[in-house]
C-alpha cells in the first residue's frame, strides 16, 4: 500500500501518515529486536512478519471484548492501518506475577508471587533516563498526566490484561506481565495504541519461567549468536501461532 510522510520511527516500527485520510496512520513493523533501551540491538529477518499478525490478533481479541483501540486493519503481515493518535508518553505495566525489575525494587517479594488484584505501574517514556517509574502524584505534578487520566489508564490496562490473560490461560500459558501504551485519537477518544506483540509481555507455558516464550530470552543471552537469534525467531513464531488461535 502507499505510505504518506514518515511521522515517527521507533526501535521496532515506523509510523507513516495515511496518504488519503488525515485521521489515520500506517504502522510498519521492523525486523529489529532491542534491549537495554536500545543498547543491545539485532535484526531477526522475518520478525516483522510475526510481530504484525500477533499485534493484529491481540487487537481483534480486544475488539471482541469491547476495548477501544486504534486498530483499523492489517492490509499485510507487517503493516497496520490505525487511527492517528497523540500518544501519552507513559508505558503502563500490569503485573500478575513478580519477576524482573519488580524484584529489584521489592526485596521482600519472592519471584513468581501472584498479585490479586493486579499491580499497575507507570513508566515515563524517556530513554535518556531509562524510562523511570513514576507515581501518579509525580506524573500529575510534572504535567505528564493528571490523576484522573492515570486512573483511566489503569482501568484500561487491567481490562486489556484480563482479556489477554484469559485467552492465554485457555492454552495453559501464564501471562506474567504486560506493557501497553495509550493515545488520544483525532476525536479525543482514549484508546489502546501502539504495538502489542511478543516484545510486550512475559508468557510462561504451564507457569514455568524456564519455558518462557518472550523477549526476555533475548535479554538474558550472555552472548548473542546466529543460533540464538534463530531460537528467538522460533519463539516469536510460536507466539504468533498461539494468538492465531484466538481469531
Backbone torsions as a table, in degrees:
resi	resn	phi	psi	omega
1	UNK	NA	162.7	179.7
2	UNK	-81.0	141.2	177.6
3	UNK	-110.0	148.2	171.8
4	UNK	-89.7	-151.1	-178.6
5	UNK	-65.8	142.0	173.4
6	UNK	-67.9	120.2	-178.1
7	UNK	-93.0	-37.3	-177.1
8	UNK	-162.5	156.5	176.0
9	UNK	-137.2	126.1	176.2
10	UNK	-106.0	-173.7	-177.7
11	UNK	-67.4	-29.6	-175.1
12	UNK	-126.8	12.0	-179.3
13	UNK	-159.7	160.1	170.8
14	UNK	-122.5	142.8	-179.0
15	UNK	-120.1	125.5	-177.4
16	UNK	-118.0	151.0	169.3
17	UNK	-66.2	148.0	173.1
18	UNK	-73.4	139.5	-173.9
19	UNK	-68.5	-20.2	-175.2
20	UNK	-128.6	-10.1	-174.6
21	UNK	-132.4	111.6	-176.2
22	UNK	-68.9	-13.1	179.3
23	UNK	-88.9	-2.2	-177.2
24	UNK	-118.9	162.9	174.3
25	UNK	-141.9	168.0	179.4
26	UNK	-123.7	127.3	174.6
27	UNK	-102.8	126.8	174.9
28	UNK	-113.1	120.2	179.6
29	UNK	-73.5	148.4	178.3
30	UNK	-111.2	165.3	-179.7
31	UNK	-87.6	9.5	-176.4
32	UNK	-80.4	149.2	168.8
33	UNK	-131.2	136.6	-176.1
34	UNK	-135.7	163.0	174.5
35	UNK	-154.5	163.1	178.7
36	UNK	61.7	47.6	-178.6
37	UNK	56.8	33.2	177.9
38	UNK	88.7	-0.2	179.9
39	UNK	-64.5	-36.3	172.6
40	UNK	-103.4	133.5	-173.3
41	UNK	-153.6	128.5	177.7
42	UNK	-142.5	168.0	175.7
43	UNK	-111.5	130.1	172.5
44	UNK	-114.7	102.3	-178.2
45	UNK	-54.5	129.2	-179.9
46	UNK	88.8	-4.1	179.9
47	UNK	-58.6	-37.9	-178.6
48	UNK	-63.0	-28.4	-179.8
49	UNK	-78.1	-8.8	174.7
50	UNK	-102.9	-41.7	-179.6
51	UNK	-65.5	-39.0	-179.9
52	UNK	-60.3	-55.8	178.6
53	UNK	-62.1	-35.9	177.7
54	UNK	-60.3	-47.2	179.1
55	UNK	-62.0	-44.5	179.2
56	UNK	-61.4	-39.2	177.8
57	UNK	-64.0	-41.2	178.7
58	UNK	-62.9	-45.6	-177.9
59	UNK	-67.1	-32.2	174.7
60	UNK	-65.0	-40.2	176.6
61	UNK	-62.0	-45.9	-178.7
62	UNK	-63.9	-37.9	178.7
63	UNK	-61.8	-41.8	179.2
64	UNK	-65.9	-24.4	179.8
65	UNK	-86.7	-6.5	178.9
66	UNK	85.9	19.0	179.7
67	UNK	-93.6	128.2	-177.5
68	UNK	-74.4	129.8	178.0
69	UNK	-134.1	172.9	178.6
70	UNK	-87.8	-3.0	-173.5
71	UNK	-69.4	135.2	176.1
72	UNK	-115.7	-54.1	-178.4
73	UNK	-163.6	167.3	176.2
74	UNK	-125.9	89.0	-175.7
75	UNK	-68.0	-19.7	174.3
76	UNK	-149.9	171.2	-173.9
77	UNK	-60.9	-33.5	-175.8
78	UNK	-110.5	16.6	176.4
79	UNK	-133.3	149.7	174.8
80	UNK	-133.9	140.3	167.0
81	UNK	-94.8	129.5	-176.2
82	UNK	-135.1	161.3	170.0
83	UNK	-68.5	135.9	180.0
84	UNK	-69.8	131.3	-174.4
85	UNK	-128.2	151.0	163.4
86	UNK	-91.9	112.5	-173.6
87	UNK	-76.4	142.9	173.2
88	UNK	-86.9	124.5	-169.7
89	UNK	-78.5	54.3	-178.5
90	UNK	-135.1	131.9	167.6
91	UNK	-92.8	125.1	-178.1
92	UNK	-103.2	115.7	-178.2
93	UNK	-108.6	123.7	178.8
94	UNK	-110.5	133.1	-173.3
95	UNK	-124.4	130.0	171.2
96	UNK	-99.3	-32.9	-179.6
97	UNK	-131.5	147.8	-178.0
98	UNK	-82.0	128.5	174.3
99	UNK	-166.1	175.8	173.5
100	UNK	60.0	-138.0	-174.5
101	UNK	-62.4	-26.5	-179.5
102	UNK	-60.6	-38.9	-179.8
103	UNK	-66.6	-34.7	179.7
104	UNK	-66.0	-28.5	-178.7
105	UNK	-92.9	-10.6	-176.9
106	UNK	-137.1	86.2	-174.7
107	UNK	-66.0	-19.1	-178.4
108	UNK	-84.8	-4.0	-177.3
109	UNK	-100.1	136.5	178.7
110	UNK	-92.9	149.2	-179.4
111	UNK	-62.0	136.5	179.4
112	UNK	89.7	-7.0	179.3
113	UNK	-55.2	134.1	-176.6
114	UNK	-89.3	137.1	178.3
115	UNK	-106.7	124.6	174.2
116	UNK	-148.1	102.5	14.8
117	UNK	-75.3	168.3	178.5
118	UNK	-61.1	147.9	171.9
119	UNK	-92.3	130.4	177.5
120	UNK	-120.5	129.2	-179.9
121	UNK	-127.0	152.2	-179.4
122	UNK	-116.9	127.7	178.3
123	UNK	-119.2	122.5	178.8
124	UNK	-72.1	128.2	-176.7
125	UNK	-74.6	101.6	-177.5
126	UNK	-154.0	89.3	-175.4
127	UNK	-56.7	-36.8	-177.0
128	UNK	-61.5	-28.4	179.4
129	UNK	-112.5	20.8	174.1
130	UNK	60.7	41.0	175.0
131	UNK	46.3	70.6	-172.9
132	UNK	-67.1	143.8	170.7
133	UNK	-67.4	132.1	179.7
134	UNK	-133.3	144.2	176.1
135	UNK	-78.3	165.5	176.4
136	UNK	-59.5	-42.2	-179.8
137	UNK	-62.1	-39.9	-179.7
138	UNK	-68.8	-41.0	178.4
139	UNK	-63.8	-39.9	179.1
140	UNK	-66.2	-47.6	-177.5
141	UNK	-64.4	-32.2	-179.2
142	UNK	-82.9	-3.9	-179.5
143	UNK	75.1	18.4	-179.5
144	UNK	-83.6	-43.6	178.3
145	UNK	-159.8	134.1	179.4
146	UNK	-70.0	164.0	176.6
147	UNK	-59.5	-37.0	178.6
148	UNK	-65.0	-43.2	179.4
149	UNK	-64.8	-42.3	178.9
150	UNK	-61.4	-39.3	178.1
151	UNK	-62.7	-40.9	178.6
152	UNK	-65.8	-40.6	178.0
153	UNK	-63.1	-40.2	178.5
154	UNK	-63.2	-41.4	178.8
155	UNK	-63.3	-43.8	179.5
156	UNK	-63.1	-46.3	-177.4
157	UNK	-59.8	-40.3	178.8
158	UNK	-65.4	-41.7	179.3
159	UNK	-63.8	-42.3	179.3
160	UNK	-62.9	-46.5	-179.1
161	UNK	-59.2	-47.8	-176.4
162	UNK	-63.2	-37.1	178.8
163	UNK	-65.2	-46.0	-179.4
164	UNK	-71.2	-39.4	178.1
165	UNK	-57.5	-44.7	-179.3
166	UNK	-64.0	-42.0	-179.6
167	UNK	-63.8	-43.5	178.5
168	UNK	-68.7	-38.1	-178.5
169	UNK	-59.0	-34.4	178.0
170	UNK	-65.4	-15.4	179.0
171	UNK	-109.2	16.6	-177.7
172	UNK	57.2	35.1	175.8
173	UNK	-110.3	132.1	176.1
174	UNK	-93.3	122.3	171.9
175	UNK	-83.8	112.7	-173.8
176	UNK	-84.9	-50.4	176.3
177	UNK	-154.0	168.9	-173.3
178	UNK	-153.0	135.2	175.7
179	UNK	-111.6	129.8	174.1
180	UNK	-132.8	167.8	172.3
181	UNK	-132.3	159.0	-179.8
182	UNK	-131.7	162.2	177.9
183	UNK	-150.7	173.6	177.6
184	UNK	-109.3	125.5	178.0
185	UNK	-69.9	174.9	178.6
186	UNK	-64.2	-18.0	176.0
187	UNK	-94.1	2.4	177.2
188	UNK	85.2	11.4	179.5
189	UNK	-82.0	134.8	177.0
190	UNK	-82.0	120.4	-175.0
191	UNK	-136.1	158.7	169.0
192	UNK	-70.8	132.9	-174.2
193	UNK	-139.4	-178.3	-179.5
194	UNK	72.2	-151.6	-173.4
195	UNK	-111.4	138.5	171.4
196	UNK	-127.0	105.9	-176.4
197	UNK	-144.0	-158.0	-175.4
198	UNK	-73.4	-4.6	170.6
199	UNK	-85.9	-10.1	-167.8
200	UNK	-98.9	-10.6	-173.2
201	UNK	-140.4	169.2	164.2
202	UNK	-112.4	128.4	178.5
203	UNK	-129.9	128.3	-176.9
204	UNK	-119.6	108.8	175.5
205	UNK	-57.5	134.0	-178.9
206	UNK	56.5	20.6	179.8
207	UNK	72.6	16.1	-175.0
208	UNK	-103.8	117.1	-177.9
209	UNK	-58.9	-36.4	-176.4
210	UNK	-66.3	-11.8	178.0
211	UNK	-102.5	12.9	-173.4
212	UNK	-49.6	145.4	-175.5
213	UNK	-114.0	5.1	-164.6
214	UNK	-111.2	-169.6	-175.7
215	UNK	-62.0	-20.2	-179.0
216	UNK	-58.9	-28.9	176.7
217	UNK	-58.7	-41.3	178.0
218	UNK	-67.2	-43.8	179.4
219	UNK	-60.2	-36.0	-174.4
220	UNK	-79.3	-13.2	-176.8
221	UNK	-64.6	124.1	176.2
222	UNK	-68.7	-42.7	177.0
223	UNK	-132.6	128.5	-179.8
224	UNK	-88.6	123.7	-178.9
225	UNK	-121.2	163.3	174.5
226	UNK	-56.7	-36.8	178.7
227	UNK	-66.8	-38.4	178.1
228	UNK	-64.9	-41.8	177.9
229	UNK	-66.1	-35.6	176.7
230	UNK	-65.3	-36.7	177.1
231	UNK	-64.3	-41.9	178.9
232	UNK	-64.5	-40.8	177.3
233	UNK	-58.1	-39.8	178.9
234	UNK	-65.7	-36.8	177.1
235	UNK	-65.0	-40.2	179.8
236	UNK	-68.6	-32.9	174.2
237	UNK	-64.4	-41.5	177.8
238	UNK	-62.3	-43.8	178.8
239	UNK	-61.4	-40.9	177.3
240	UNK	-60.1	-47.4	-177.4
241	UNK	-64.2	-36.6	176.4
242	UNK	-61.8	-44.5	-179.1
243	UNK	-76.1	-25.8	173.5
244	UNK	-56.8	-34.3	-176.9
245	UNK	-70.4	-12.3	179.4
246	UNK	-80.1	-18.6	-171.6
247	UNK	-93.4	NA	NA
